[in-house]
Amino acid sequence: MTKVTLDDVEYDLDNFTEDQKNLLREINFNNTLSTNLKYQLSSLKVVADLLVDKLKKSLKEEASNDD
């Protein structure tokens, strides 16, 4: 007996219609996709920050070599 809680109300999944089960699957899929995309964006930000830092260091080294 699987329970689903919506707005503090518990529902028994066994009593869901097929349409309701499909909606719940879509909600779960949406949440999973959203979590994955947030992770990817976070990862991209980390890489971008590393690349910017690498560029800054390279530019500083180049400037110090020019002196």
NUPA-306223 format. One record per residue: y negated, x negated, z negated of N, C-alpha, C, O, CB in turn; residue number from 0. Coordinates in pm, whole numbers, plus 50000, padded with zeros to 5 digits. Each point is the difference from the previous one (the first is absolute). Glycine has a CB too. Example, Ala and Ser with C-alpha at 12.3 -4.5 7.8 and 13.67 -1.06 7.14 Angstrom:
<nodes>
(node (50569,48681,49220),(49881,50089,50000),(49880,49910,50000),(50002,49896,49934),(50115,50293,49941),0)
(node (49778,49846,50197),(49881,49918,49994),(49891,50077,49927),(49889,49949,49983),(50174,49933,50232),1)
</nodes>
This chain:
<nodes>
(node (50118,49915,50000),(49882,50085,50000),(49875,49910,50000),(49966,49941,49898),(50160,50246,49979),0)
(node (49810,49804,50236),(49881,49918,50015),(49876,50085,49975),(49988,50112,50049),(50130,49738,50116),1)
(node (49791,50094,49759),(49876,50070,49968),(49883,49934,50072),(49998,49879,50020),(50094,50189,49756),2)
(node (49813,50014,50263),(49876,49953,50061),(49886,50059,49917),(50001,50119,49968),(50103,49864,50267),3)
(node (49799,49933,49730),(49887,50047,49921),(49874,50000,50085),(49963,49897,50057),(50145,50015,49732),4)
(node (49829,50203,50220),(49874,50016,50072),(49901,50070,49907),(50027,50109,49951),(50092,49902,50274),5)
(node (49768,49925,49753),(49898,50057,49911),(50059,50041,49865),(49974,50109,49949),(49901,49971,50252),6)
(node (50204,49830,49744),(50061,50020,49866),(50100,50115,49995),(50034,50047,49892),(49757,49862,50011),7)
(node (50254,50136,50212),(50103,50106,50005),(50125,49940,50061),(49995,49940,50107),(49830,50247,49914),8)
(node (50289,49831,49910),(50126,49946,50049),(50071,50102,50088),(50009,50118,49968),(50009,49740,49827),9)
(node (50033,50093,50319),(50074,50084,50093),(50137,49938,50023),(50014,49878,50003),(49772,50201,50109),10)
(node (50314,50005,49904),(50135,49954,50028),(50018,49988,50150),(49986,50097,50074),(50102,50011,49715),11)
(node (49942,49771,50256),(50014,49974,50142),(50112,50084,50063),(49993,50033,50118),(49923,49735,49842),12)
(node (50183,50267,49962),(50110,50082,50052),(49952,50139,50044),(50066,50065,50081),(50090,49811,49768),13)
(node (49732,50167,50098),(49946,50132,50036),(49901,49996,50115),(49949,50104,50042),(50085,49961,49723),14)
(node (49938,49815,50287),(49906,49987,50112),(50062,50055,50128),(50121,49990,50023),(49776,49808,49868),15)
(node (50019,50260,50191),(50043,50040,50134),(50006,49873,50087),(49953,49894,49958),(49944,50342,50018),16)
(node (50159,49775,50141),(50005,49885,50091),(49859,49955,50037),(49973,49880,50008),(50248,50201,50083),17)
(node (49689,50014,49931),(49862,49964,50031),(49935,49924,49885),(49929,49902,50022),(50054,50300,50123),18)
(node (50042,49840,49734),(49944,49933,49883),(50059,49859,49986),(49929,49905,49966),(50039,50318,49920),19)
(node (50161,49764,50139),(50064,49868,49996),(49942,49908,50106),(49978,49882,49976),(50232,50223,49936),20)
(node (49765,49950,50206),(49940,49921,50107),(49859,49955,49963),(49961,49886,50027),(50176,50240,50140),21)
(node (49787,49964,49772),(49866,49963,49954),(50006,49889,49896),(49920,49906,50004),(50002,50328,50042),22)
(node (50171,49776,49863),(50016,49897,49897),(50039,49867,50064),(49950,49895,49958),(50116,50282,49875),23)
(node (50020,49824,50266),(50037,49877,50071),(49877,49939,50068),(49982,49878,49998),(50251,50212,50037),24)
(node (49685,49994,50025),(49878,49951,50064),(49904,49939,49897),(49938,49897,50025),(50088,50279,50153),25)
(node (49963,49888,49708),(49915,49947,49892),(50052,49864,49955),(49923,49905,49984),(50020,50330,49940),26)
(node (50187,49755,50056),(50061,49873,49958),(49981,49892,50107),(49969,49885,49968),(50199,50242,49896),27)
(node (49850,49909,50262),(49980,49906,50109),(49855,49953,50003),(49973,49881,50016),(50212,50230,50116),28)
(node (49723,49983,49854),(49857,49968,49999),(49967,49903,49887),(49927,49903,50020),(50022,50321,50079),29)
(node (50104,49802,49783),(49974,49912,49885),(50057,49860,50023),(49936,49901,49967),(50067,50300,49883),30)
(node (50116,49792,50206),(50062,49871,50029),(49919,49923,50103),(49974,49881,49983),(50251,50214,49963),31)
(node (49735,49972,50159),(49919,49937,50104),(49867,49953,49944),(49954,49890,50032),(50157,50254,50140),32)
(node (49826,49937,49747),(49873,49964,49939),(50015,49876,49913),(49916,49910,50006),(50014,50331,49998),33)
(node (50174,49753,49917),(50026,49884,49915),(50021,49875,50085),(49947,49893,49968),(50155,50257,49858),34)
(node (49975,49863,50281),(50025,49886,50089),(49871,49951,50066),(49976,49880,50010),(50256,50206,50030),35)
(node (49687,50007,50006),(49874,49961,50065),(49905,49933,49902),(49931,49904,50036),(50098,50286,50124),36)
(node (49965,49860,49717),(49916,49936,49898),(50047,49858,49974),(49919,49909,49984),(50037,50315,49912),37)
(node (50176,49756,50100),(50055,49866,49980),(49963,49909,50117),(49961,49885,49980),(50230,50213,49886),38)
(node (49821,49953,50255),(49966,49921,50118),(49852,49962,50001),(49965,49886,50031),(50219,50229,50096),39)
(node (49730,49980,49840),(49857,49971,49994),(49969,49895,49893),(49918,49911,50021),(50033,50322,50058),40)
(node (50114,49779,49808),(49981,49903,49893),(50046,49861,50046),(49933,49901,49973),(50098,50280,49855),41)
(node (50081,49813,50240),(50052,49874,50051),(49906,49940,50103),(49977,49879,50001),(50256,50201,49956),42)
(node (49713,50003,50131),(49905,49953,50100),(49875,49943,49935),(49945,49900,50046),(50143,50269,50114),43)
(node (49866,49894,49733),(49881,49951,49930),(50028,49863,49940),(49915,49911,50007),(50014,50324,49942),44)
(node (50189,49746,49994),(50035,49870,49942),(50000,49893,50109),(49945,49892,49981),(50194,50222,49840),45)
(node (49923,49916,50293),(50004,49904,50110),(49858,49971,50051),(49966,49885,50026),(50264,50197,50038),46)
(node (49690,50022,49951),(49862,49981,50046),(49923,49910,49904),(49928,49910,50043),(50078,50315,50067),47)
(node (50009,49797,49760),(49932,49917,49900),(50046,49854,50009),(49919,49909,49989),(50060,50292,49860),48)
(node (50151,49779,50171),(50053,49864,50014),(49944,49931,50124),(49964,49883,49996),(50245,50189,49886),49)
(node (49784,50002,50228),(49948,49943,50124),(49852,49965,49988),(49957,49895,50048),(50212,50237,50078),50)
(node (49754,49955,49812),(49857,49972,49980),(49984,49876,49912),(49917,49914,50028),(50027,50333,49995),51)
(node (50135,49743,49871),(49995,49884,49913),(50036,49872,50077),(49935,49897,49983),(50124,50249,49819),52)
(node (50041,49862,50281),(50042,49885,50080),(49888,49958,50096),(49974,49881,50018),(50266,50194,49965),53)
(node (49695,50023,50079),(49889,49971,50090),(49884,49934,49925),(49942,49902,50048),(50126,50292,50096),54)
(node (49898,49858,49738),(49892,49943,49920),(50030,49854,49966),(49912,49914,50012),(50038,50313,49893),55)
(node (50173,49745,50052),(50038,49863,49965),(49990,49910,50122),(49952,49887,49991),(50201,50200,49829),56)
(node (49891,49962,50293),(49994,49922,50124),(49855,49969,50036),(49969,49887,50040),(50244,50220,50038),57)
(node (49701,49990,49910),(49858,49981,50033),(49934,49902,49903),(49917,49918,50042),(50076,50314,50052),58)
(node (50043,49776,49778),(49944,49905,49901),(50045,49858,50029),(49921,49906,49992),(50076,50276,49836),59)
(node (50131,49803,50207),(50053,49867,50033),(49929,49944,50123),(49965,49882,50005),(50259,50179,49896),60)
(node (49756,50023,50198),(49933,49959,50122),(49855,49958,49972),(49951,49901,50054),(50199,50254,50079),61)
(node (49784,49921,49782),(49862,49969,49964),(49991,49869,49924),(49907,49921,50021),(50042,50324,49972),62)
(node (50146,49731,49919),(49997,49875,49922),(50034,49880,50089),(49954,49889,49973),(50110,50239,49818),63)
(node (50016,49891,50314),(50034,49893,50092),(49882,49967,50092),(49991,49888,50050),(50249,50183,49941),64)
(node (49672,50025,50030),(49883,49979,50085),(49892,49916,49932),(49914,49942,50066),(50136,50277,50044),65)
(node (49956,49775,49756),(49895,49927,49924),(50016,49854,50010),(49921,49925,49942),(50064,50260,49904),66)
</nodes>
